[in-house]
């Protein structure tokens, strides 16, 4: 109820920017996770291994820094709103095109291009929303905004119910749906006031290039890339092969896989709603560390349980921790960003972290196959190691909670 009241306190412009960013990220994740549910089906159709198809996930993640850099710089120069619309249109078209792949090579190429477009959305959407809302609302909005990712995963899980009836190609074809976000943005969303203020200043003083904007901040960029590498191993290491873990190791059908994935995403949403606002009270770093360490005692329940009921409880609780930590990220990265590169810095650092974590799905699939298809073992090892690393890296890093986005950055 407090969360609803706080959202109602936002004015029309602020709510529209938040809504557009949330929808863009949710449907971005929806497109990405559609593929995770059909790895086995695609592998069967193309007469190859699941690990070979999982390379598509690796390539998508690896390509995202390119998109973050390209679209981020465009957003810093031309505004958040128009670039966001173009980016959403591009990744929607590429997601649809991948449904018509005649072979694995074509699918890999199209999903790589999709990754470029996908890489631009998070940074632009987050900067649009967080530059528009009041500073006191950043923790709350950050927590909700980041949970667009599990909401997209949730929607993909619902779509998976229809997989036996529509096949994997129609599933991927649903990836065109995010294009509807463009209509909302055109009708309701205004440009970021912080970007408009910098554009007005640029009329008198030429805005700096990326290198100059990052002058004195290269060490911080390196730190944030390391941080986001840990974060991306934390999320992708607990999500991407989870449906495969349930289908291959436990032999569950599409219906039960969907139910357990829904529980996973409900836990993720709860995590963001808890730890995002909590970071306003205890600080960004403390909230992230607390959430990351809470994952450790849940790992045995999540990865090694023998019943669907216990697996469901573990899936819910592990994602409270994982996405609880992630719920702090949009606010944390935007606050750490140099003001003249806020369209680029958060998204580029985030997606470089994705790049360095891009081999996760392939790595986990190979580890599982080497241990008799024990996906639970592969999931547990990655989650345990990364949770500790994330807590350590975060604890010894900087924080800029509450910094102004308009006056002095």
N, C-alpha and C positions, 0 to 999 in steps of 0.2 A: 504494500500500500504506500509506503514511503517512497519507493522507486517510482510508482505511478504519479504521485504528487510532484516529485522532483521533475519528471518529464513534462508534466503539465505546466510547470513554472517556466519552461522554455517558450519563447515567442514563436510566431508562425514561421519566420525565416529560419530560426535555429532548429525547430522540429523538422522542417523540410530538408535541411542539409543533413541532419542526422539520419532521417529516414532513407534518403537517397544513398548515403554511404553504407548503411546497414543492408539495404536491398542489393546493392551492387556486390558487396562482399559475400552475402548469403548465396546469391545465384552464381557467383564466381566459384565458390566452394562446391555448389551443386554440380556444376559442369565437371570439376576435377574429380569428385568422388564417384560420379556415375561409372567411371572406368574401373574403380577399385572393386566394384561389385561383380564385374563381368570378366575379370582376368581369366578365370577358368574357362569360361565360354569362348572367349576370343582365342585362347590357346588351343582349344579343341577344334575350332573352326579353321584355324590356320596351321594345324598339325605341328604344334611346337610346345615348349614347356611354359609353365606359369612364369618362371623367372625370366624367360625371354620377353614375354609380353610386359612384365613389370618394368622393363627398360623404358617403356613409354612414360611411366610415372617419373622415372629418373630424369629423362630428357625434358619433361614439362617443368620440373623443379629447377633443373640446370639452366633453362632458358629464361627464367623469370627475372634475373638481375638485368638482363639486356632490356627487357621491357620497362623495368623500374627506372632505369637510367634514361631511356628515350622519352617515355611518357612523363616522367618526373620533370625533366628539363623543359618539355613542352608546357607542362602545367605551371612551372615557375615563370615561364615567359608569356604564355597566352591565357592563363587562368585555369582554375581547377574545373570549372563547370563544363566548358566545351571539350576539353581533353578527356574528361571522364566519359562523356557521351560517346565520343569516337572510340575510345578504348573498349567500352562495353559492347558496342556494335561489332568491333573486330573479333573479340574473343567468342562472341555468340556465333558468328558466321563460321569461324574455324572449328568450333565444337560441333556444329552441324555437319560440316564437310567431313569430319573424321568418321562419321557414321557410314559413309560411303566408301571407306577404304577397301580396295580389292585384295590387299595383302598386308603383311606385317610391316614391311618397309614403308609403305604409304602411310599407314597408321602412325608410325614413329615420327615421320616427317611432319604430319599435320599436328600431332600432339606437341611437338617441339615448337611450332609456330604458335599454337594455342598458348603455350607457356610464356612466350614473349608478350602476348597481349594480356594474359592473366597477371603478369608481373607488374603491370602498370596500375592496376585497379586499387590495390590496398593503400599504397602511399597517397594517391590522389584523393581517394575517398576519406581517408583518415584526416588528412590535412584540411580538407573542405569542412568536415564536421567539427574538428577540434579548434579550428581557427574562427568558427562562427559562434560556438557556445561560450558561456561565461567560464572563467577559469575554475570556479568552485564546483562546476558540474563535470569536470574532465574525468575524474575517477569513475563516476557513474556511467557516463557516456562511453568511456573507454571499455568498461566491462561489458556493456551491452553490445557495443559495436563489434568487438572482437568475437562475440558469440554468434555473429552472423555466420561464422565458419561452421560451427556445429549445427546451426539451423540448416545450412546448405547440405551438410552431411545427412541430417535428419530427413530432408526432402528427398535426397538420393535414396535413402533407405526405404522410404515409402514407394518410390518408383520401382525399387527392386522387387516389390510384391508382384509386379506385373511382368517381371522378366520371363517366367515360363510361358507366358502368353504372347509377348510381343517380340522377344528376342533381343540380342545385344545391340543390334544396329538401331532399332527404334529407340532403345534406351539412350544411346549416345545422341540420337536426333533430338531428344528433349533439351539438349544443350542450347538450342536456339531461344529458349524462353527468357533468358536474361535481357534480350533486346527490348523487352517491355519496359525495363527500367528507364530507357531513354525518354519514353513518353512522359514519365513522371518528372524527370529532371527538367525537361523542356517547359513543362507546365508550372512547376512549383518551386524550383530551386534557384536561388540567387547566388551570385559569386561570393567567395569568401571575403569578408570585410578586411581581413589582414592583408590579403593579396591586393585588394583595391587600394589600400593605403600605400602599399609599396609601389604600385603602379603610378599613383599620383606623385610619389617622391621621385620615381624614375623619369618623370617628365622634366625634372630639373637636373637630375644626376643619373647618368647611365647606370643601369643595374650591373653588378659584377658578374663575371663569368663563373662557372662552377669552381674552377681552381681558386679564384680569389675569394669566393664565398666560403670555401672550406679552409682558407688560410688560417692556421692556428688551431684547426679542428681535426687534423688528420689522425692524431692519436685517439681522439674520441671516436672517429669513424671506425678505426681498426678495432677498438674495444667493442663497439656496438655490433660489428660483424661477428666477432667471436661469441658475443652474447646471443645473437640471433641464430648462430649455428647450433648452439646448445638448445635453444628454444625449438628449432625446427626438427632436430632429432627427437626431442621430447614429444612433440605432437605427432609427427609422421611416424615415429617409431611405435606409437601406441594406437594408430588409426589405420594406416594405409593397408596393412595386411591383416587387419582384424577380421574382416569378412572371410578372407581366405582361410585364416586360422579356424574359424567356426565351420566352414564348409568342408575343408580337407581333413583337418585333424579330428574334428568331432562328428563329421558327417551330417550336420544339420541342414535342413531344407531352407528354401528361400524365406518361408514365413517366419521360422524361428530366428534365422539370421537377422531378419528385419526387426523383430521384436527386441532382440539383444542390442542391435545397433541404435534403436530408438532410446533404450535405457542409457546407453553410452552417451548419446547426445543430450539427453535430459540432464545427466550429471554435468556435462560440459557447460550447459547453459546456467545451471545453478552455480557452478564454480565462478563464472564470470560475474554473475550478479552479486556474489558474496565478496570476492576479492577486489574487483574494480572499485566499488565504493569504500571498501576497507582501506585501500591504498591512500585515500584522502585523509584518513585518520592516523595511520601508522607509517605512512611513507611508501613510495613505490618499491624500494629495494626490500624492505621488511616483508611486504605482502608477497612478493615473488618468492623469496626464500622460504617463507612459511608454507606456501602452496606446494613448492617443489618437494620439500622434505616430507610432506604429508603423503606423497605417492609411495614412498618406500615400504611402509607396513602393509600397503594394499596389494603389492605385486603378487604374493602367493595366491591370494584369493582370485585375482584377475586372470592370471596366466596358467595356473595349475589346478583349478577346481575341476571336479568331474561331472558336475550337474549343471544344467542350464540355469537353475535358480541361483546357484552360487556364482556362476560366470556372469550372470546379469548384475548381481550385486557388486562384483568386482569391476565390471565395465563402468557402472555408474560412478563408483567412488574414485576410480583412477582418473576419470575425466573431470571430476570436481577439482582434483589437484592440478591436472595438466592445463585445463582451460581456465582454472582459477589464476594460475600464474600468467597465462596468456592474456587474461582480461586487463592486466595492467599495461601491456605492451603499447597500445596506440598512444596513450597519454605519455608514457615514459619516453618513447622514441621522439615524439613531436616536441617534448620539452627539452630534450637533449640536442635538438637540431639547430644549426645556425639559421637565423631568420630568412636569409636570402636563398636558402636551399631547402626550405621545409617541404616543398613539393617533391624534392629528389632524395634528400638525406634519409628520411625514415624508410621509404619504400626500397631504396637501393640497398641500404644496409640490411634490411629484412630479407630481401631477395638474394643478396650475396650469401647470407646465412643459409637460405634455401639451397643455393648452389652447392655449398660445402656439405650439406646434408642430403643432397639429391640421390646419393647412392644407397640411401637407407633401405628402400623397398627391395632392391636387388640383393643387397647385403643380407637382409633378414631372410629373403627367400632361399638364398644359397646356404646359409647357416642351417635353416630348417631342413632343407633337402639333404644336407650332409648328416643330419641327426635323425634320419628316418621320418621326415616331414613333421618334426616337432616344432611347430610354429610358436607354441607357448614358450619354449626355451629361448628362441630368438627374440621374442617380444620382451621377455623378462630381463634379459641381459642388457639390451639397449636402454630400456626404461630405468633400470637401477643405476647404471653408470652415469647416464645423462642427468638424472635428477640431482645427483651429488655435484656434478660439474656445474650445472646451472646455478645451484645455490651458492657455490664458492665464487664463481665469476660475478654473479650479481652482487654479492655482499661486499666485494672489494672494488666495485665500480662507482661511477658518479651518479648523482641524482639532481634534478632541477625542478622539483615539484613546485607548481604554482607560477613559473616564470611567465612574464607577459609575452603575448604573441604580436602585440601591436607596437608598444613603446619599447624600443631597445631590444626587440626580439624575444 
